[in-house]
Amino acid sequence: MRLACALVSLAALTAGCRDAFERSFIYFPTRALAGDPAHVGLAFRDLGFTAEDGVRLHGWLVPGRYPTTVLWCHGNAGNIGDRLENIRLFADELGVGVFIFDYRGYGRSEGVPTEAGLVRDALAARGALLREGVAFEHVIYFGRSLGAAVAVDLALAHPPRALVLESPFLSIQAMADRTVPFAGTLFRTRWDSLAKAPRLRAPLLVLHGDADEVVPFEQGRALFVAAPEPKWFATVAGAHHNDTYLGGPPYWDAWRRFLREVGLRVSG
């Protein structure tokens, strides 16, 4: 009911106020970092880089035991400091490198989050990673939740060696309509991954928890169906929206099988 009332208010707002109000329903950034990779025993490089529109951004590059490197687009809440446990598991389970960055407005990155802005941030992150000497053929794009939508846009601009989407939604409209029918039409922000999926040109893995309480499992399946081959789908049994990576061996085995299928080196 509270969201329904808020959406009615959204429709009545003037353009400037409306944009800010809309952002408050989509993006939940925090500024303070809870730690850095050294707190979980990982060597890393602090990277600062600049988006095309001049916004200064921040990220961490964690080298792996193998050349394979994950360019990670995180979800809509918190910042990169909230992903330390997950970064540690990438190192332990797969031996791959990780470059995780904060979008504008998150962590130490300047600015205010917008749909176009986050796409610019991902493009800038890719450029920063390549400048660090990581070969393009060793880079995979990984996006979770909102980050899956960001990763789809990045993959359309620069097709990667491989693309992994975890707990992806179809669009902002589809998510809003789950709460209030037709509410999605009130949002200017689109993040319409379903419309873009048929144009993907990279091997694709979609992972989704079958107990996801935020993004319905069926949305992940529908996005997978819309994408062209080659593609793989992995159900993370019993996983909710924010704990898929704690799914144990089946989760990490899905990653290993996929990365080996596309010719990339991983451990385990």
C-alpha positions as CSV (number, residue, x, y, z in Angstrom):
1,M,0.0,0.0,0.0
2,R,2.8,2.4,0.9
3,L,4.5,1.8,-2.5
4,A,1.1,2.3,-4.3
5,C,0.7,5.7,-2.6
6,A,4.3,6.6,-3.5
7,L,3.7,5.7,-7.1
8,V,0.7,7.9,-7.3
9,S,2.8,10.7,-5.9
10,L,5.5,10.0,-8.4
11,A,3.1,10.6,-11.3
12,A,2.2,14.1,-9.9
13,L,5.7,15.4,-9.3
14,T,7.5,17.9,-11.5
15,A,10.3,16.7,-13.7
16,G,13.2,17.5,-11.4
17,C,11.6,16.3,-8.2
18,R,10.3,13.3,-10.1
19,D,13.8,12.1,-11.1
20,A,15.0,12.3,-7.5
21,F,11.9,10.5,-6.2
22,E,12.3,7.8,-8.8
23,R,15.9,7.3,-8.0
24,S,15.0,6.7,-4.4
25,F,13.0,3.6,-5.4
26,I,15.7,2.1,-7.6
27,Y,19.2,3.0,-6.1
28,F,20.2,2.5,-2.5
29,P,23.8,3.6,-2.3
30,T,26.0,4.0,0.8
31,R,29.2,5.9,1.0
32,A,31.2,4.4,3.9
33,L,33.2,1.3,2.9
34,A,33.1,-1.5,5.5
35,G,36.6,-2.6,4.6
36,D,38.7,-3.5,1.6
37,P,40.1,-6.8,0.2
38,A,43.0,-6.8,2.6
39,H,40.4,-7.4,5.3
40,V,39.8,-10.8,3.8
41,G,43.4,-11.5,3.1
42,L,43.5,-10.5,-0.5
43,A,46.1,-8.3,-2.3
44,F,44.5,-5.6,-4.4
45,R,45.1,-2.4,-6.3
46,D,43.0,0.7,-5.6
47,L,41.9,2.2,-8.9
48,G,40.5,5.6,-9.7
49,F,39.2,6.3,-13.2
50,T,36.9,8.7,-15.0
51,A,33.7,8.2,-16.9
52,E,33.2,9.8,-20.2
53,D,31.2,12.7,-18.7
54,G,34.0,13.5,-16.2
55,V,32.6,11.7,-13.1
56,R,35.4,10.2,-11.0
57,L,34.9,6.6,-10.0
58,H,36.6,4.0,-7.7
59,G,37.2,0.3,-7.8
60,W,39.4,-2.6,-6.6
61,L,41.4,-4.9,-8.8
62,V,42.1,-8.2,-7.1
63,P,44.6,-10.3,-9.1
64,G,43.8,-14.0,-9.5
65,R,45.9,-17.1,-9.8
66,Y,44.8,-17.4,-13.4
67,P,44.5,-14.7,-16.1
68,T,40.7,-14.9,-16.2
69,T,39.3,-11.7,-14.7
70,V,35.7,-11.0,-13.7
71,L,34.5,-7.4,-14.4
72,W,31.8,-7.2,-11.7
73,C,28.7,-4.9,-11.9
74,H,27.1,-5.1,-8.4
75,G,23.5,-4.7,-7.3
76,N,21.6,-1.6,-6.4
77,A,22.3,-1.4,-2.7
78,G,25.4,-0.6,-0.5
79,N,28.8,-0.4,-2.2
80,I,31.8,-2.6,-3.1
81,G,32.8,-2.9,0.6
82,D,29.7,-5.1,1.1
83,R,31.0,-7.7,-1.3
84,L,34.2,-8.7,0.4
85,E,33.1,-12.2,1.4
86,N,31.9,-12.9,-2.1
87,I,35.2,-11.6,-3.6
88,R,37.1,-14.0,-1.2
89,L,35.0,-16.9,-2.5
90,F,35.9,-16.0,-6.2
91,A,39.5,-16.2,-5.2
92,D,39.2,-19.5,-3.2
93,E,36.7,-21.3,-5.5
94,L,37.8,-20.2,-8.9
95,G,41.2,-18.6,-8.7
96,V,40.1,-15.8,-11.0
97,G,40.8,-12.1,-10.7
98,V,38.1,-9.6,-9.9
99,F,37.6,-6.0,-10.8
100,I,34.7,-4.6,-8.9
101,F,33.8,-0.9,-9.0
102,D,31.3,1.5,-7.5
103,Y,28.8,3.3,-9.7
104,R,28.4,7.0,-9.4
105,G,27.0,7.9,-6.0
106,Y,28.2,4.7,-4.4
107,G,31.2,4.4,-2.1
108,R,34.0,6.7,-3.1
109,S,32.6,7.3,-6.6
110,E,31.3,10.8,-7.3
111,G,28.0,11.8,-8.8
112,V,24.4,10.7,-8.7
113,P,23.1,7.4,-10.1
114,T,21.1,7.4,-13.3
115,E,20.5,4.7,-16.0
116,A,22.7,6.5,-18.6
117,G,25.3,7.3,-15.9
118,L,25.7,3.7,-14.7
119,V,26.2,2.5,-18.3
120,R,29.0,5.2,-18.7
121,D,30.5,3.9,-15.4
122,A,30.6,0.3,-16.7
123,L,32.2,1.4,-20.0
124,A,34.8,3.4,-18.0
125,A,35.5,0.4,-15.8
126,R,36.1,-1.8,-18.8
127,G,38.6,0.8,-20.1
128,A,40.3,1.0,-16.8
129,L,40.7,-2.7,-16.5
130,L,42.2,-3.0,-20.0
131,R,44.6,-0.2,-19.2
132,E,45.8,-2.2,-16.2
133,G,47.1,-4.8,-18.7
134,V,44.3,-7.4,-18.4
135,A,43.9,-8.9,-21.9
136,F,40.4,-8.5,-23.3
137,E,40.2,-12.2,-24.2
138,H,40.5,-13.0,-20.5
139,V,37.7,-10.7,-19.3
140,I,34.2,-11.8,-18.5
141,Y,31.3,-9.5,-17.5
142,F,29.4,-10.4,-14.4
143,G,26.3,-8.6,-13.2
144,R,24.0,-9.4,-10.2
145,S,20.4,-8.0,-10.0
146,L,20.6,-4.4,-11.1
147,G,24.2,-5.1,-12.2
148,A,22.9,-7.7,-14.6
149,A,21.1,-4.9,-16.5
150,V,24.2,-2.8,-16.4
151,A,26.3,-5.8,-17.7
152,V,23.8,-6.4,-20.6
153,D,24.3,-2.8,-21.8
154,L,28.0,-3.2,-21.5
155,A,27.9,-6.4,-23.5
156,L,25.9,-4.8,-26.2
157,A,28.5,-2.0,-26.5
158,H,31.5,-4.3,-26.3
159,P,30.7,-8.0,-26.6
160,P,32.8,-9.9,-24.1
161,R,34.4,-13.3,-24.0
162,A,31.6,-14.4,-21.8
163,L,28.7,-12.9,-19.8
164,V,27.3,-14.1,-16.5
165,L,24.0,-12.7,-15.2
166,E,22.8,-13.5,-11.7
167,S,19.3,-12.9,-10.4
168,P,18.5,-10.7,-13.4
169,F,15.1,-8.9,-13.8
170,L,13.4,-8.2,-17.1
171,S,12.9,-4.5,-16.7
172,I,12.0,-1.8,-14.2
173,Q,8.5,-1.8,-15.6
174,A,8.2,-5.6,-15.0
175,M,9.4,-5.2,-11.4
176,A,7.1,-2.2,-10.6
177,D,4.1,-4.0,-12.2
178,R,4.6,-6.9,-9.7
179,T,3.6,-4.5,-6.9
180,V,1.0,-2.3,-8.6
181,P,-0.4,-3.3,-12.1
182,F,0.7,-0.8,-14.7
183,A,2.8,1.1,-12.2
184,G,5.9,0.6,-14.4
185,T,4.6,3.1,-17.0
186,L,5.2,5.8,-14.4
187,F,9.0,5.2,-14.4
188,R,11.3,6.9,-16.9
189,T,14.1,4.5,-16.0
190,R,13.8,1.5,-18.1
191,W,16.6,-1.0,-17.7
192,D,14.8,-3.2,-20.2
193,S,17.0,-6.2,-20.4
194,L,14.3,-8.3,-22.0
195,A,14.2,-6.1,-25.1
196,K,18.0,-6.1,-25.4
197,A,18.6,-9.8,-24.7
198,P,18.1,-11.0,-28.3
199,R,21.0,-8.7,-29.4
200,L,23.5,-10.3,-27.1
201,R,26.5,-11.8,-28.9
202,A,28.4,-13.6,-26.2
203,P,28.2,-17.0,-24.4
204,L,25.8,-16.5,-21.6
205,L,25.3,-18.1,-18.2
206,V,22.2,-17.1,-16.1
207,L,22.1,-18.1,-12.4
208,H,19.0,-17.7,-10.3
209,G,17.9,-18.8,-6.9
210,D,14.5,-20.7,-7.0
211,A,13.6,-19.0,-3.6
212,D,14.4,-15.5,-4.8
213,E,12.0,-13.2,-2.9
214,V,12.9,-10.0,-4.8
215,V,13.3,-10.9,-8.4
216,P,11.0,-13.8,-9.4
217,F,12.8,-16.9,-10.7
218,E,10.5,-16.8,-13.7
219,Q,12.0,-13.4,-14.8
220,G,15.5,-15.0,-14.9
221,R,14.2,-17.8,-17.0
222,A,12.4,-15.5,-19.4
223,L,15.5,-13.4,-19.9
224,F,17.5,-16.6,-20.6
225,V,14.9,-17.8,-23.1
226,A,15.1,-14.4,-25.0
227,A,18.9,-14.6,-25.4
228,P,20.5,-16.4,-28.3
229,E,22.7,-19.4,-28.1
230,P,25.2,-20.4,-26.8
231,K,23.7,-20.1,-23.3
232,W,23.4,-22.0,-20.1
233,F,21.0,-21.7,-17.1
234,A,21.7,-22.8,-13.5
235,T,19.1,-23.0,-10.8
236,V,20.6,-22.3,-7.4
237,A,18.4,-24.5,-5.2
238,G,17.0,-22.9,-2.1
239,A,18.8,-19.6,-2.7
240,H,17.2,-16.2,-2.1
241,H,18.1,-12.9,-3.8
242,N,21.2,-12.1,-1.8
243,D,22.7,-15.4,-1.0
244,T,23.1,-17.2,-4.3
245,Y,26.9,-17.2,-4.0
246,L,26.5,-19.2,-0.7
247,G,24.8,-22.0,-2.6
248,G,27.9,-24.3,-2.1
249,P,29.4,-26.6,-4.7
250,P,26.5,-26.6,-7.2
251,Y,26.8,-22.8,-7.6
252,W,30.6,-22.8,-8.1
253,D,30.5,-25.9,-10.3
254,A,28.1,-24.0,-12.6
255,W,30.7,-21.2,-12.9
256,R,33.5,-23.7,-13.5
257,R,31.7,-25.6,-16.2
258,F,30.7,-22.4,-18.0
259,L,34.1,-20.8,-17.9
260,R,35.8,-24.0,-19.1
261,E,33.2,-24.3,-21.8
262,V,34.3,-21.0,-23.2
263,G,38.0,-21.8,-22.9
264,L,38.9,-19.9,-19.7
265,R,41.1,-21.2,-16.9
266,V,39.8,-21.7,-13.4
267,S,40.7,-23.8,-10.4
268,G,38.8,-26.6,-8.8
